[in-house]
Amino acid sequence: MGRESVSWFNGLSFPNLQTLNVTEGILTPDIFPFISSHPSIKNIENKVFPHVLRELEQVAPQLTHLTLRHDLLFNLQFYLFHEFKHLRSLKIRDDDGYFRQEEFDRLVQMRCLPSSHDQCQRPAHIDTPLELLIIVNRRYRSSASLFPLIPWRKSSLIKESTRNETEGSTERILSWI
């Protein structure tokens, strides 16, 4: 999305807008004036690059849901661990099936476990753990037998989840609270 393609968009007003789903292109700072003028936005679903995440958190600290791609997650971990203190659900698109067990464990320890859990490492300024962690893997849609081979599925923390459901053949919904 270039500046010329969203400048007209920034003048629009939707006072009750709760979800912003940009289906074409990526979320860039060009659209941040629109986002910051809509504090009702709680959910953003789009490709987000790491260098804009801190700014996104500054213009939309109220976000309670984000959808991110795994190929970006590796670089996003710092931001996810220390920013977005109101985040309650996170959807990770792991379309290539490379979300590693170590990454998964660290994310769960930093954002998903209740404070009473002995492996909880959630920063003090983030009061509440994520209620839902949703991992989508479209690559294995046609082959459910391959789903268990996905690296993050080997984590022992999955066995401790209080909610572990499969939605269709591509989504795993997890919770530890």
HELIX and SHEET records of a PDB file:
HELIX    1   1 ARG A    3  VAL A    6  1                                   4    
HELIX    2   2 PHE A    9  GLY A   11  5                                   3    
HELIX    3   3 PRO A   29  ILE A   31  5                                   3    
HELIX    4   4 PHE A   32  SER A   36  1                                   5    
HELIX    5   5 PRO A   50  VAL A   59  1                                  10    
HELIX    6   6 HIS A   70  HIS A   82  1                                  13    
HELIX    7   7 GLN A  101  LEU A  107  1                                   7    
HELIX    8   8 VAL A  108  CYS A  112  3                                   5    
HELIX    9   9 ARG A  138  TYR A  140  5                                   3    
HELIX   10  10 ALA A  144  LEU A  149  5                                   6    
HELIX   11  11 PRO A  151  LYS A  154  5                                   4    
HELIX   12  12 SER A  156  GLU A  160  5                                   5    
SHEET    1   A 7 THR A  19  ASN A  21  0                                        
SHEET    2   A 7 ASN A  43  GLU A  45  1                                        
SHEET    3   A 7 HIS A  65  ARG A  69  1                                        
SHEET    4   A 7 SER A  89  ARG A  93  1                                        
SHEET    5   A 7 LEU A 132  VAL A 136  1                                        
SHEET    6   A 7 GLU A 171  SER A 175 -1                                        
SHEET    7   A 7 ARG A 163  GLU A 167 -1                                        
END                                                                             
